[in-house]
Amino acid sequence: MKDRIESAALAVILTTVAVAAGWASFTHVHDWTMHHTPTGTPDAFGWVNAVISELVPVAALLTIKRRRQAGTSIGYPLFLLIAAGTLSLSAQLAVAQPSPSGWLLSAVPALAFMALVKLVFTGTSPATVAVSAEPEALIPAQAPTPEVGAVPVRPITRSNGVPVIGQVTR
């Protein structure tokens, strides 16, 4: 019961923050777009840019997760994740007051949105083990392999009898 309450509370918190951060981030991208488009450009153009720059990273992260599980290349979705994230952060910084605190406060929505997306889509499950905070660092959990028979390890020595410690490179 306690786990269900905690899960419900977490879902409410994540949803609230995601909606608020998404709205603020979408608004910054929209405003930045409309500020730099020719007069007469439909307002919808700004919202389209906002949707693209904010939701492409979500789709890219999902694709990265799927491709990792399938053992295929993540190069292109990782590129999209970085490019769209950079576009979103650029918009956040462009509409900010020109000061460190202005840049930080303006970037918070995009950073929070990205962080929550990552939290939700790269959360650990029984099938995965997180080894770092990066989405590409999720690896399948390995079942312990039964020991069939230990192979004796013979130390390697140089011709003068000194044991080799570590990897030898020349």
Salt bridges, closest charged atoms under 4 A:
ASP31 OD1 - HIS30 ND1 3.03
ASP43 OD1 - HIS30 NE2 2.67
